Amino acid sequence: MKKLLFTLLMILLCETVSLAQNDSIAIGKPTISSNTHLYPGTKVSAQTGTLQPVLSTKNYSYQWYRDSTVIDGAIDTTYTITPSDIGKQIKFEVTSKAIGNIGAGTKLLSDPTEIVEKKDENVSSLLSINSTLENIETLKVVETCLMALVVMIIALVVYILLNTKKRRDEIIDTLGEWKKWLVQEKEKKKQLEIMQQQLDDQSHKIEELQKRVAELENKPTKTKADDKTLPVTEPAKKLDSYLNLYANAIINGMFFNKVTNQSNDDTVYELTVTSLSDRTAKFTVYKEAYSRVLKNPDFVDGCDKQKLGNQSIEVEAGEAQKQDNDKWKVTKQAKVKFL
């Protein structure tokens, strides 16, 4: 019996030594922390995962991959996306170094990231604006907290004034400092409001630019062989580059007269181009010409100048289309409503 127990004990000891000599056991994959969309310049970081037995981080080596290709020099737990990564997926690998007979070369590979995208400059500008707006909102929250703190301090000061007379002069001086601080914070708030307005204006300009770019991208291109009737240098062609046009009348059975890209004293109608490719636009009465357009009821429904008086009016936009002779024709009449 003793001999059998001794034999079993030796077998158990040998298995324990064998396990200690084997490689580390992976019990947790490495993970990559990043935004949903990856662009050149984006910095990503990785968690090394877990090996059993747990080793110190200095006993690991790291390597980043572009798809299945090793990225030279990328041997840290962080990596900055480069233009070479566009259209590729990024992976992170951890390899354990040997400590005696433990953990000899076990490799752990993370799941791939999303495909790296090419950064769009307009989107980048919008993201920058959104980031600035978020910072402004954060400053507003901080300002609210500071104001609440000021109210608490003022209440404490009042309590001290009512119960202690010795420190009155000192407290008055402190209140003077606080007053200066509040004036400074008020000036900062004004500056933030100005910045907010500037950012709103910039955001609006970017939206208009994006609409213009989208229209230009949808416009079919023409070669000189395809367009022999209207050379690129013809003055009438230049109006195609404007989104807002102006006219002083509608003549010859619904055709706009004297269409220009700038308003003048004779301007009656304002045309907003809705599609460069389809050559369509919406038109309405120019804001400074309501009284002039009401004198001609032939092309605007409900234009009875006798009903105008001191009443306010509202104009529902009509529609127009550019003809082959480069003239704009009314396809849907505008309407005037008396409020």
C-alpha positions in Angstrom: 0.0 0.0 0.0 2.8 2.4 0.9 4.5 1.6 -2.3 1.3 2.4 -4.3 0.8 5.7 -2.6 4.4 6.7 -3.3 4.0 5.8 -7.0 0.9 8.0 -7.3 2.6 10.9 -5.5 5.5 10.8 -7.9 3.2 10.7 -11.0 1.3 13.8 -9.6 4.6 15.6 -9.0 5.8 14.9 -12.6 2.5 16.3 -14.1 2.9 19.5 -12.1 6.4 20.0 -13.3 5.3 19.3 -16.9 2.6 21.9 -16.7 5.1 24.5 -15.3 7.4 23.8 -18.2 4.7 24.3 -20.9 3.9 27.6 -22.6 1.6 30.2 -21.1 -2.1 29.5 -21.6 -4.2 32.3 -23.4 -7.3 33.1 -21.5 -8.1 36.6 -23.0 -7.7 38.1 -26.5 -6.0 41.5 -26.9 -8.5 44.2 -27.8 -8.1 47.5 -29.8 -9.8 50.6 -28.5 -10.7 53.2 -31.2 -13.5 55.2 -32.7 -16.0 53.5 -35.1 -14.4 55.3 -38.1 -10.7 55.3 -38.6 -8.8 57.9 -40.6 -5.1 58.8 -41.1 -3.9 60.5 -38.0 -6.3 58.6 -35.7 -4.5 57.1 -32.6 -5.6 53.7 -31.5 -4.5 51.8 -28.3 -4.6 48.1 -27.4 -5.2 46.1 -24.3 -2.7 43.2 -24.1 -5.2 40.5 -23.1 -4.4 37.9 -20.4 -2.0 35.0 -20.2 -1.9 32.3 -17.5 0.3 32.3 -15.6 0.1 36.2 -15.5 3.4 37.8 -16.4 4.7 41.3 -16.1 4.1 43.6 -19.1 7.8 43.8 -19.6 7.8 40.1 -20.5 5.6 40.7 -23.5 6.5 41.9 -27.0 4.0 43.7 -29.3 3.4 43.9 -33.1 0.9 45.8 -35.2 -0.4 44.4 -38.6 -1.9 46.0 -41.7 -4.2 43.2 -42.7 -1.7 40.3 -42.5 1.4 42.4 -43.2 3.8 43.5 -40.4 4.0 47.2 -39.9 7.6 48.1 -39.4 8.4 49.9 -36.1 4.9 49.4 -34.7 5.9 47.6 -31.6 4.1 49.5 -28.8 0.6 49.3 -27.3 -0.4 52.4 -29.3 -0.4 53.1 -33.0 -1.2 56.1 -35.2 -3.1 55.4 -38.5 -1.2 56.5 -41.6 -2.3 57.0 -45.3 -0.8 53.6 -46.1 -3.5 52.0 -44.0 -6.5 53.3 -46.1 -8.6 50.4 -47.2 -6.9 48.0 -44.7 -7.8 46.6 -41.3 -5.5 46.9 -38.3 -4.6 44.0 -36.0 -2.5 43.8 -32.8 -0.5 40.8 -31.6 1.0 40.0 -28.2 3.9 37.5 -27.8 5.0 36.3 -24.3 8.8 36.1 -23.7 10.3 33.1 -22.0 11.0 33.2 -18.3 13.0 30.1 -17.6 10.7 27.3 -18.9 7.5 29.4 -18.6 5.6 31.3 -21.3 7.9 30.5 -24.2 6.5 32.4 -27.2 2.7 32.3 -26.8 1.0 34.6 -29.3 -2.4 36.3 -28.9 -3.9 38.1 -32.0 -6.7 40.6 -31.7 -9.8 40.9 -33.9 -9.4 43.3 -36.9 -10.6 46.9 -36.7 -13.0 48.6 -39.1 -11.5 49.4 -42.6 -9.5 52.6 -42.5 -11.2 55.3 -44.5 -10.0 58.4 -46.4 -10.7 61.5 -44.4 -13.1 64.0 -46.0 -12.0 67.6 -45.5 -15.6 68.9 -45.2 -16.4 66.3 -42.6 -13.2 67.1 -40.8 -14.2 70.8 -40.7 -17.6 69.8 -39.3 -16.1 67.5 -36.7 -13.7 70.4 -35.7 -16.7 72.7 -35.3 -18.7 70.0 -33.4 -15.7 69.5 -31.1 -15.5 73.3 -30.5 -19.2 73.4 -29.8 -18.9 70.6 -27.3 -16.1 72.5 -25.6 -18.3 75.6 -25.4 -21.1 73.5 -23.9 -18.6 72.1 -21.3 -17.6 75.7 -20.4 -21.2 76.6 -20.0 -21.7 73.7 -17.5 -18.6 74.8 -15.7 -19.9 78.3 -15.6 -23.2 77.1 -14.1 -21.4 75.2 -11.4 -19.2 78.1 -10.6 -22.2 80.4 -10.3 -23.8 77.9 -7.9 -20.6 77.9 -5.9 -20.6 81.7 -5.8 -24.2 81.7 -4.4 -23.1 79.3 -1.7 -20.1 81.4 -0.8 -22.3 84.5 -0.7 -24.7 82.8 1.7 -21.7 81.8 3.9 -20.4 85.3 3.8 -23.8 86.7 4.9 -23.9 84.2 7.8 -20.4 85.3 8.9 -21.3 88.9 8.6 -24.3 88.4 10.9 -22.4 86.4 13.5 -18.8 87.9 13.4 -17.9 91.6 13.4 -14.1 91.2 13.7 -13.6 89.9 10.2 -16.0 92.3 8.4 -13.3 94.4 6.8 -11.5 91.4 5.5 -14.7 89.9 4.1 -15.5 93.2 2.3 -12.1 93.1 0.6 -12.8 89.5 -0.4 -16.2 90.4 -1.8 -14.5 93.1 -3.9 -12.2 90.4 -5.4 -15.2 88.2 -6.1 -16.9 91.1 -7.9 -13.9 91.5 -10.1 -13.9 87.8 -10.9 -17.6 87.9 -11.8 -17.1 90.8 -14.2 -14.3 88.8 -15.8 -16.5 85.8 -16.2 -19.2 87.9 -17.7 -16.8 89.1 -20.3 -15.7 85.5 -21.0 -19.4 84.6 -21.5 -19.8 87.4 -24.1 -16.7 86.1 -25.9 -18.2 82.6 -25.9 -21.4 83.9 -27.4 -19.5 85.7 -30.2 -17.6 82.5 -30.9 -20.8 80.5 -31.0 -22.2 82.9 -33.6 -19.1 82.7 -35.7 -19.2 78.9 -35.5 -22.8 78.9 -36.6 -22.0 81.1 -39.5 -19.1 78.9 -40.5 -21.2 75.8 -40.2 -23.9 77.4 -42.5 -21.2 78.2 -45.1 -19.9 74.7 -45.0 -23.4 73.3 -45.5 -23.9 75.6 -48.5 -20.5 74.5 -49.9 -21.4 70.8 -49.5 -24.7 71.4 -51.4 -22.8 73.2 -54.2 -20.3 70.4 -54.4 -23.0 67.8 -54.6 -24.7 69.7 -57.4 -21.5 70.0 -59.3 -20.7 66.3 -58.9 -24.1 65.3 -60.3 -23.7 67.7 -63.3 -22.7 65.7 -66.5 -19.4 66.7 -68.1 -19.2 67.8 -71.8 -16.4 67.8 -74.3 -15.9 70.5 -76.9 -17.1 67.9 -79.5 -20.4 67.5 -77.6 -21.1 71.1 -77.2 -20.4 73.1 -80.3 -23.3 75.6 -80.1 -22.3 77.2 -76.7 -18.5 77.7 -76.2 -17.3 77.7 -72.6 -16.3 81.3 -73.0 -19.9 82.5 -73.9 -21.2 85.1 -71.4 -24.6 83.3 -71.0 -22.8 80.2 -69.8 -21.2 82.0 -66.8 -24.6 82.1 -65.1 -24.5 78.4 -64.6 -21.9 78.9 -61.8 -24.4 80.8 -59.6 -27.0 79.3 -57.3 -29.0 82.6 -57.1 -30.2 84.6 -60.1 -32.3 87.8 -60.5 -34.7 89.0 -63.1 -36.7 92.3 -63.6 -39.8 91.0 -65.4 -41.6 88.0 -67.1 -42.3 88.6 -70.8 -43.1 86.8 -74.0 -45.4 84.2 -72.5 -43.7 83.3 -69.2 -40.0 84.0 -69.9 -37.8 85.8 -67.4 -36.2 89.0 -68.7 -32.7 90.3 -68.0 -31.4 87.4 -65.8 -28.3 88.4 -63.9 -26.3 87.1 -60.9 -26.7 90.3 -58.9 -29.8 92.2 -57.8 -30.3 95.9 -58.7 -33.0 98.6 -58.4 -35.1 97.0 -61.1 -35.0 93.4 -59.6 -38.5 91.9 -59.2 -37.8 88.1 -59.0 -35.2 85.9 -57.3 -34.4 82.5 -58.7 -32.8 79.8 -56.6 -31.2 77.0 -58.7 -32.3 73.6 -57.3 -30.5 71.4 -59.9 -27.7 72.3 -62.2 -28.1 69.0 -64.1 -31.8 69.3 -64.7 -31.6 73.1 -65.1 -34.5 73.8 -62.7 -35.1 76.6 -60.2 -37.6 77.9 -57.7 -38.5 81.6 -57.9 -40.3 84.0 -55.7 -40.7 87.8 -55.4 -37.6 89.6 -54.5 -37.9 90.8 -50.9 -37.7 94.5 -51.9 -40.1 94.3 -54.9 -43.5 93.2 -53.4 -45.3 96.4 -54.4 -43.9 96.3 -58.0 -44.9 92.7 -58.7 -48.5 93.3 -57.6 -49.0 95.6 -60.5 -49.0 92.8 -63.0 -51.5 89.9 -62.2 -50.9 88.0 -65.4 -48.3 85.6 -64.1 -48.9 85.5 -60.3 -52.3 84.2 -59.1 -54.2 86.4 -56.7 -52.3 89.6 -57.4 -55.0 92.2 -56.8 -53.2 95.4 -56.0 -56.5 96.9 -54.8 -56.5 94.4 -51.9 -53.0 95.2 -50.7 -53.6 98.2 -48.5 -51.8 97.8 -45.2 -52.1 94.0 -45.3 -49.1 91.7 -45.1 -48.6 89.2 -47.9 -46.9 85.8 -48.2 -45.5 84.5 -51.5 -45.5 80.8 -52.3 -42.5 80.0 -54.6 -43.1 79.1 -58.3 -40.9 76.9 -60.5 -38.8 77.6 -63.6 -36.7 75.7 -66.1 -33.8 76.8 -68.3 -34.6 76.3 -72.0 -32.3 75.3 -74.9 -32.0 79.0 -75.8 -30.6 79.7 -72.3 -33.8 81.5 -71.2 -35.6 80.7 -68.0 -39.3 79.8 -68.4 -42.0 79.7 -65.7 -43.3 76.1 -65.4 -45.4 76.7 -62.2 -46.8 80.1 -61.2 -46.0 81.7 -57.9 -48.9 82.5 -55.5 -49.5 85.5 -53.3 -51.5 85.1 -50.1 -52.9 88.0 -48.1 -52.5 87.5 -44.4 
